[in-house]
Amino acid sequence: MAATRAALTAAMCGGNSAAVARRLDRLIAELTEARHLLTAPDPIAALTSWLAAGQRVRAGWPGESGPEQVERADRRTLLELGRSGGWVTGVADSGQSVRTVRPAR
């Protein structure tokens, strides 16, 4: 997101404001929990347990199946890509096609 134009990121977030707000609320709660763990009698043990969940999720994340070129990247196609766990890696100058990666199945 940091490399994306601010206006585009704002449009993506603003267009999904309810979902983004819910996720930010969850993130704030999770970070607040981590902050409290820092004051535990043994913060290393407390944080190790808390951080292990994220490590397990990342370790189970599917690998890339390789790049694909998607012509006529319409809304339905992009929603299907996201639901399958895929992501866009580039957009053609014309804006009509995108390069994507989908997780291996």
N, C-alpha and C positions, 0 to 999 in steps of 0.2 A: 504494500500500500504506500510505503514512503516514496517509491519511485513514480507513483501514479499522480497525475495532475490533481491538485486539491479540489477543483470543481467537480471532477469525475468521481472522486471518492465521496465528496459531499452528496452528490446526486445518488450514488449507490446506497449510502447510509440513510439519507433522507427519504428515499423511495421505499425503504424497508424499516422505517423508524421504530415501529412497534417491536419488531423482532430484534433490532439492534439494541433498543433500550432494555429489553428483557435480558439479553446476553450480557450487556454491560452491568446490569444489576447483579447477575450471577458472578461475573468477574470481580466486581467490587467486594462481594461477600467472600469469595475465595481468597482474595488478597488480604482482606481484613483478618481472616482466619490465619493466614501465614504470618501476618504481623503479630498476632497474639502468640503464636508458637515461638516467636523470637524471645519472648519473655518467660517461657517455660523454664523450670529448673534445669532441664537438659535440652536446650534448643536444638542441638544437633540431632538427637534421637527423635524429637518431635517433628522436625523438618524432614528428616529422612523418610519417615512414614508418609508424610503429606506429599513429598515430591515423588515417591515411588509410584503413585497412581498415574501421574503424567508420563513417567518413563515407560510404564506398561502400555499405555495407550500409544505412545510413539513407536515402541518396538513392534506393536501389532499392526501398524499402519501399512497398507499394501504398497508394494513397490511400483514403480512406473512400468507400464506395458510398452511404452515408447510413444513418440510423438505421432499425432494425426493432424491432417489438414482438414478443416471443416469448412466447406463452401456454403455460402448463404447461411451464416450463423444467425438464425432467427431465435426468438425468445424460447420456443419449445425445445429446440436443440440444446440451447445453453442450460435450460432448467434440467433437462435429462442428464447433461454432462455433470452438473453439480450434484444431482441426486445420486449419481453413480460414484461420487467421490473424486471426480476429475476436476481439472482446472485449466484455465486459459494461460498459455505461455507467451502469446503474441497475437497482435491484430494487424492484418494487412492494411497498408495505407488507404486502400479503398474503403475499409471498414466492413467489407462484405464477407471476408473469410478470416478464420482464426486458426492458430496452431494450439493444439490441446494435448493434454496427457491424461490418460485414464489409468486407474489402478489395475494391476494384473488381477485376473480372476482365477 
